[in-house]
Amino acid sequence: MNEFERHPLYKMMHPKSIAFWGASSNPLGMGSVQLNQLQAMRFEGDVYPIHPKETTINGLKAYKSVTDCPTPVDLGIFILPTKVVPEALEDCGRAGVKRVIIVSAGFGESGEEGKELQNRIVEIAKKHGIHFIGPNCIGVVNPYEKLNTTFFPYDAKPGFIGMASQSGSFITQMFVHLERLGLGFSQGFSVGNEAMVDITDCLEYLGECPNTKVIGLYVEAIRRGRKFVETAKRVAKKKPIVAYYVGGSEYGGKAVRSHTGAMAGADLVYDGVFKQCGIIRATSIEELFDFCMVLGTQPLPRDERIAIFTHSGGPGAAAADTADRNGLKLAQFTEDTLGKLRAIAPSTATISNPLDLTFSRSPNDYTEVLPQIVLKDENVSGMFMYMLLPLARVIQTIRSSVSEPGQAEALAEQFVDSQCKAVAALPGTFDKPVVGGTFCRTSEHFMQKLQNDSFPVLPSPERAVKGLAALVKYARLKAKLLSDEAVE
């Protein structure tokens, strides 16, 4: 058993059996909905609904008590009235259940009476050696184990983003967003009130998770400041962490107090803490996952000098402006690079940085030949690439030269696939980050192909260049953390 498997959260995310409180014959009840999603994910372990009266729920045999279950239970899930939770937790203690997710609300976030009740369940848990997530959370997701304890269907593929969120349903709303971008969670936590397990525990755990390449945090307040800093510094040396903090404004602070009972702090304080820990701060939900996409797929750059490669002046100018505003520099191409570019590019091209090709004499010039010349340049540490390969236009072009029905479509797909393969190979070939930007729909064939090959294409030049800036920032922060460690 390795360190990852010994972590207290491991069994919670890799259960072989689950006892489920709160589902019933009412299909619209929250407990029934969440049990249905667990089944829809095709969880392969045993599931035991617990109900005082019903004998069958969602096609599963129900049990009056967790002590009646035929095999040991790894994980309990509570979607119960608040005042019943302590009793159910005691039952788990008697049955030897050591991991519990408490979805039920009405605890520390709801006033003094709720705080007292929350303290009580913490005491019960400690008495029986139970670790629980919540209360007032929505559960967890581990696509690699076909585990989804939330109320929302998980349709995205198993991915590389580990997520810990202090907002309950936030993590479920991201299922669709990630699927649209061709991304997915490796594992995801909704921690709620953090009465026992907090975001720092999740960060520590995700730092050891082999399927997690980058960690995303939705933060309303950090409760154990010193431990968080220690953990984040350790994890950021080997994996990038991206955080979105929402409690720094007056209205944001009020919202999180009513949401999970968290006490948010000053925005500048959190900004300083994140920098100290090597954490990349996102300023929006979109940025959070944009940065995760780029940081989880691209090599780190040597420095801030990038190239901008486009066949449209407008997107190139937008990319250059964004680069300047985000601390990036446009690389000065060497004379050798400029000579090679002039030999291949059309006379209408702008041979500088941004490199605006306007059109290609050969399709491979844009996706392979010219990008390789640019990335070979010793002054270039990364590249933004404007992407425009709409399948319909390629079909239209090919159709005029073929006669058989359907042949144009097949040839067009083959052509686009080959172009995407050449682009997706660039970062690995040169060990330099390349990030694409486009205004095309994510349903476009070339977008799907590039996403499947782990090549990031974001919905605008600005967002793509900000992703490159996040890479540069993380490279610097990581280097500083490692340098400080060497001094110590």
PERA-V83300 format. One record per residue. N is the residue number from 1. RES is the residue in three letters. SS is DSSP state (h for helix, s for strand, l for the rest). PHI is phi as a letter, one per 40 degrees, with the letter a starting at -180 (none if undefined). PSI is psi as a letter, one per 20 degrees, with the letter a starting at -180 (NA if undefined). Layout:
<<N;RES;SS;PHI;PSI> <N;RES;SS;PHI;PSI>>
This chain:
<<1;MET;l;none;p> <2;ASN;l;c;r> <3;GLU;h;c;h> <4;PHE;h;c;g> <5;GLU;h;c;h> <6;ARG;h;c;i> <7;HIS;l;c;q> <8;PRO;l;d;h> <9;LEU;l;c;i> <10;TYR;h;c;g> <11;LYS;h;c;h> <12;MET;h;c;h> <13;MET;h;c;i> <14;HIS;l;b;l> <15;PRO;l;c;q> <16;LYS;l;c;i> <17;SER;s;a;q> <18;ILE;s;b;p> <19;ALA;s;b;p> <20;PHE;s;b;o> <21;TRP;s;c;p> <22;GLY;l;h;i> <23;ALA;l;c;q> <24;SER;l;a;a> <25;SER;l;c;i> <26;ASN;l;c;o> <27;PRO;l;c;i> <28;LEU;l;c;i> <29;GLY;l;c;q> <30;MET;h;d;g> <31;GLY;h;c;g> <32;SER;h;c;h> <33;VAL;h;c;g> <34;GLN;h;c;h> <35;LEU;h;c;h> <36;ASN;h;c;h> <37;GLN;h;c;h> <38;LEU;h;c;g> <39;GLN;h;c;h> <40;ALA;h;c;h> <41;MET;l;c;i> <42;ARG;l;g;l> <43;PHE;l;d;p> <44;GLU;l;c;i> <45;GLY;l;c;a> <46;ASP;s;c;p> <47;VAL;s;b;p> <48;TYR;s;b;o> <49;PRO;s;c;p> <50;ILE;s;b;p> <51;HIS;l;a;p> <52;PRO;l;c;h> <53;LYS;l;b;g> <54;GLU;l;c;q> <55;THR;l;b;h> <56;THR;s;b;p> <57;ILE;s;b;p> <58;ASN;l;f;k> <59;GLY;l;g;j> <60;LEU;s;b;q> <61;LYS;s;c;p> <62;ALA;s;b;q> <63;TYR;s;b;q> <64;LYS;l;c;h> <65;SER;l;a;q> <66;VAL;h;c;h> <67;THR;h;c;i> <68;ASP;h;c;i> <69;CYS;l;c;q> <70;PRO;l;c;i> <71;THR;l;b;r> <72;PRO;l;d;q> <73;VAL;l;b;p> <74;ASP;l;c;h> <75;LEU;s;a;p> <76;GLY;s;b;q> <77;ILE;s;b;p> <78;PHE;s;b;o> <79;ILE;l;b;m> <80;LEU;l;b;r> <81;PRO;l;d;q> <82;THR;h;d;g> <83;LYS;h;c;i> <84;VAL;h;c;i> <85;VAL;h;d;g> <86;PRO;h;d;g> <87;GLU;h;c;g> <88;ALA;h;c;h> <89;LEU;h;c;h> <90;GLU;h;c;g> <91;ASP;h;c;g> <92;CYS;h;c;g> <93;GLY;h;c;g> <94;ARG;h;c;h> <95;ALA;h;c;i> <96;GLY;l;g;j> <97;VAL;l;c;p> <98;LYS;l;b;i> <99;ARG;s;b;p> <100;VAL;s;a;q> <101;ILE;s;b;p> <102;ILE;s;b;o> <103;VAL;l;c;h> <104;SER;l;d;p> <105;ALA;l;b;a> <106;GLY;l;g;k> <107;PHE;l;b;c> <108;GLY;h;d;h> <109;GLU;h;c;i> <110;SER;h;b;j> <111;GLY;l;h;a> <112;GLU;h;c;g> <113;GLU;h;c;g> <114;GLY;h;c;h> <115;LYS;h;c;g> <116;GLU;h;c;g> <117;LEU;h;c;h> <118;GLN;h;c;g> <119;ASN;h;c;h> <120;ARG;h;c;g> <121;ILE;h;c;h> <122;VAL;h;c;g> <123;GLU;h;c;g> <124;ILE;h;c;g> <125;ALA;h;c;g> <126;LYS;h;c;h> <127;LYS;h;c;h> <128;HIS;h;b;j> <129;GLY;l;g;k> <130;ILE;l;c;p> <131;HIS;s;b;p> <132;PHE;s;b;q> <133;ILE;s;b;p> <134;GLY;s;h;b> <135;PRO;l;c;a> <136;ASN;l;g;l> <137;CYS;l;b;a> <138;ILE;l;b;i> <139;GLY;s;h;b> <140;VAL;s;b;r> <141;VAL;s;a;p> <142;ASN;s;b;n> <143;PRO;h;d;h> <144;TYR;h;c;h> <145;GLU;h;b;j> <146;LYS;l;f;l> <147;LEU;s;b;p> <148;ASN;s;a;o> <149;THR;l;c;j> <150;THR;l;c;r> <151;PHE;l;c;j> <152;PHE;l;b;p> <153;PRO;l;c;p> <154;TYR;l;c;o> <155;ASP;l;b;i> <156;ALA;l;c;r> <157;LYS;l;c;r> <158;PRO;l;d;p> <159;GLY;l;b;b> <160;PHE;l;b;j> <161;ILE;s;c;o> <162;GLY;s;c;p> <163;MET;s;b;p> <164;ALA;s;b;p> <165;SER;s;b;p> <166;GLN;l;c;i> <167;SER;l;b;p> <168;GLY;l;c;f> <169;SER;l;c;i> <170;PHE;h;d;g> <171;ILE;h;c;h> <172;THR;h;c;h> <173;GLN;h;c;h> <174;MET;h;c;i> <175;PHE;h;d;g> <176;VAL;h;c;g> <177;HIS;h;d;g> <178;LEU;h;c;g> <179;GLU;h;c;h> <180;ARG;h;c;h> <181;LEU;l;c;j> <182;GLY;l;g;k> <183;LEU;l;b;r> <184;GLY;l;a;r> <185;PHE;s;c;q> <186;SER;s;c;g> <187;GLN;s;a;q> <188;GLY;s;a;p> <189;PHE;s;b;p> <190;SER;s;b;o> <191;VAL;l;c;i> <192;GLY;l;f;c> <193;ASN;l;c;i> <194;GLU;l;f;l> <195;ALA;l;c;h> <196;MET;l;b;f> <197;VAL;l;c;p> <198;ASP;l;b;a> <199;ILE;h;c;h> <200;THR;h;c;g> <201;ASP;h;d;g> <202;CYS;h;c;g> <203;LEU;h;c;g> <204;GLU;h;d;g> <205;TYR;h;c;g> <206;LEU;h;c;h> <207;GLY;h;c;h> <208;GLU;h;c;i> <209;CYS;l;c;p> <210;PRO;l;c;h> <211;ASN;l;c;i> <212;THR;l;c;o> <213;LYS;l;c;h> <214;VAL;s;a;q> <215;ILE;s;b;p> <216;GLY;s;b;p> <217;LEU;s;b;p> <218;TYR;s;b;o> <219;VAL;s;b;p> <220;GLU;l;b;h> <221;ALA;l;a;q> <222;ILE;l;c;o> <223;ARG;l;c;h> <224;ARG;l;b;n> <225;GLY;h;d;g> <226;ARG;h;c;g> <227;LYS;h;c;h> <228;PHE;h;c;g> <229;VAL;h;c;g> <230;GLU;h;c;g> <231;THR;h;c;g> <232;ALA;h;c;g> <233;LYS;h;c;g> <234;ARG;h;c;g> <235;VAL;h;c;g> <236;ALA;h;c;i> <237;LYS;l;c;h> <238;LYS;l;b;h> <239;LYS;l;a;q> <240;PRO;s;c;q> <241;ILE;s;b;p> <242;VAL;s;b;p> <243;ALA;s;b;p> <244;TYR;s;b;o> <245;TYR;s;b;p> <246;VAL;l;b;j> <247;GLY;l;b;j> <248;GLY;l;c;h> <249;SER;l;c;r> <250;GLU;h;c;g> <251;TYR;h;c;h> <252;GLY;h;c;g> <253;GLY;h;c;g> <254;LYS;h;c;g> <255;ALA;h;c;g> <256;VAL;h;c;h> <257;ARG;h;c;h> <258;SER;h;c;i> <259;HIS;h;c;g> <260;THR;h;b;j> <261;GLY;l;g;j> <262;ALA;l;c;q> <263;MET;l;b;o> <264;ALA;l;c;r> <265;GLY;l;b;r> <266;ALA;l;c;q> <267;ASP;h;d;g> <268;LEU;h;c;h> <269;VAL;h;c;g> <270;TYR;h;c;h> <271;ASP;h;d;g> <272;GLY;h;c;g> <273;VAL;h;c;g> <274;PHE;h;c;g> <275;LYS;h;c;g> <276;GLN;h;d;h> <277;CYS;h;c;i> <278;GLY;l;g;k> <279;ILE;l;c;p> <280;ILE;s;c;p> <281;ARG;s;c;p> <282;ALA;s;c;q> <283;THR;l;b;j> <284;SER;l;a;r> <285;ILE;h;c;g> <286;GLU;h;d;g> <287;GLU;h;c;h> <288;LEU;h;d;g> <289;PHE;h;c;h> <290;ASP;h;d;g> <291;PHE;h;c;g> <292;CYS;h;c;g> <293;MET;h;c;g> <294;VAL;h;c;g> <295;LEU;h;c;h> <296;GLY;l;c;i> <297;THR;l;b;i> <298;GLN;l;b;q> <299;PRO;l;c;q> <300;LEU;l;c;q> <301;PRO;l;c;q> <302;ARG;l;c;h> <303;ASP;l;a;a> <304;GLU;l;c;j> <305;ARG;s;c;o> <306;ILE;s;b;r> <307;ALA;s;b;q> <308;ILE;s;b;p> <309;PHE;s;b;p> <310;THR;s;a;r> <311;HIS;l;b;k> <312;SER;l;a;p> <313;GLY;h;c;h> <314;GLY;h;c;g> <315;PRO;h;d;h> <316;GLY;h;c;g> <317;ALA;h;c;g> <318;ALA;h;c;g> <319;ALA;h;c;g> <320;ALA;h;c;g> <321;ASP;h;c;g> <322;THR;h;c;h> <323;ALA;h;d;g> <324;ASP;h;c;h> <325;ARG;h;c;i> <326;ASN;l;b;k> <327;GLY;l;g;j> <328;LEU;l;c;q> <329;LYS;s;b;q> <330;LEU;s;c;p> <331;ALA;l;c;q> <332;GLN;l;c;o> <333;PHE;l;c;q> <334;THR;l;c;r> <335;GLU;h;c;h> <336;ASP;h;c;g> <337;THR;h;c;g> <338;LEU;h;c;g> <339;GLY;h;c;g> <340;LYS;h;c;h> <341;LEU;h;c;g> <342;ARG;h;c;h> <343;ALA;h;c;h> <344;ILE;h;b;h> <345;ALA;l;c;q> <346;PRO;l;c;r> <347;SER;l;c;h> <348;THR;l;c;i> <349;ALA;l;c;q> <350;THR;s;c;o> <351;ILE;l;c;m> <352;SER;l;a;a> <353;ASN;l;b;o> <354;PRO;l;c;q> <355;LEU;s;c;o> <356;ASP;s;b;o> <357;LEU;l;c;h> <358;THR;l;g;g> <359;PHE;l;a;r> <360;SER;l;b;p> <361;ARG;l;c;h> <362;SER;l;b;p> <363;PRO;h;d;h> <364;ASN;h;c;i> <365;ASP;h;c;g> <366;TYR;h;c;h> <367;THR;h;c;i> <368;GLU;h;b;g> <369;VAL;h;c;g> <370;LEU;h;c;g> <371;PRO;h;d;h> <372;GLN;h;c;h> <373;ILE;h;c;g> <374;VAL;h;c;g> <375;LEU;h;c;h> <376;LYS;h;c;i> <377;ASP;l;c;p> <378;GLU;l;c;i> <379;ASN;l;c;i> <380;VAL;l;b;p> <381;SER;l;b;i> <382;GLY;s;a;r> <383;MET;s;a;p> <384;PHE;s;c;p> <385;MET;s;b;p> <386;TYR;s;c;p> <387;MET;l;b;p> <388;LEU;l;a;n> <389;LEU;l;b;l> <390;PRO;l;c;p> <391;LEU;h;c;h> <392;ALA;h;d;h> <393;ARG;h;c;h> <394;VAL;h;c;g> <395;ILE;h;d;g> <396;GLN;h;d;h> <397;THR;h;c;g> <398;ILE;h;c;h> <399;ARG;h;d;h> <400;SER;l;c;i> <401;SER;l;b;j> <402;VAL;l;b;q> <403;SER;l;b;h> <404;GLU;l;c;p> <405;PRO;l;c;p> <406;GLY;l;g;i> <407;GLN;h;c;h> <408;ALA;h;c;g> <409;GLU;h;c;g> <410;ALA;h;c;g> <411;LEU;h;c;h> <412;ALA;h;c;g> <413;GLU;h;c;g> <414;GLN;h;c;g> <415;PHE;h;c;g> <416;VAL;h;c;g> <417;ASP;h;c;g> <418;SER;h;c;h> <419;GLN;h;c;g> <420;CYS;h;c;h> <421;LYS;h;c;g> <422;ALA;h;c;g> <423;VAL;h;c;g> <424;ALA;h;c;h> <425;ALA;l;c;i> <426;LEU;h;d;g> <427;PRO;h;d;g> <428;GLY;h;c;h> <429;THR;h;c;g> <430;PHE;h;b;i> <431;ASP;l;f;l> <432;LYS;l;b;q> <433;PRO;s;c;p> <434;VAL;s;b;p> <435;VAL;s;b;p> <436;GLY;s;c;q> <437;GLY;s;b;q> <438;THR;l;a;r> <439;PHE;l;b;j> <440;CYS;l;c;r> <441;ARG;l;c;q> <442;THR;l;c;i> <443;SER;l;c;i> <444;GLU;l;d;q> <445;HIS;h;d;g> <446;PHE;h;c;h> <447;MET;h;c;g> <448;GLN;h;c;g> <449;LYS;h;c;g> <450;LEU;h;c;h> <451;GLN;h;c;g> <452;ASN;h;c;h> <453;ASP;l;c;j> <454;SER;l;g;k> <455;PHE;l;b;p> <456;PRO;l;c;p> <457;VAL;s;b;o> <458;LEU;s;b;q> <459;PRO;l;c;j> <460;SER;l;a;q> <461;PRO;h;d;h> <462;GLU;h;c;g> <463;ARG;h;c;h> <464;ALA;h;c;g> <465;VAL;h;c;h> <466;LYS;h;c;h> <467;GLY;h;c;g> <468;LEU;h;c;g> <469;ALA;h;c;h> <470;ALA;h;c;h> <471;LEU;h;c;g> <472;VAL;h;c;g> <473;LYS;h;c;g> <474;TYR;h;c;h> <475;ALA;h;d;g> <476;ARG;h;c;g> <477;LEU;h;c;g> <478;LYS;h;c;g> <479;ALA;h;c;h> <480;LYS;h;c;g> <481;LEU;h;d;g> <482;LEU;h;c;h> <483;SER;h;c;g> <484;ASP;h;c;h> <485;GLU;h;c;g> <486;ALA;h;c;h> <487;VAL;h;c;g> <488;GLU;l;c;NA>>
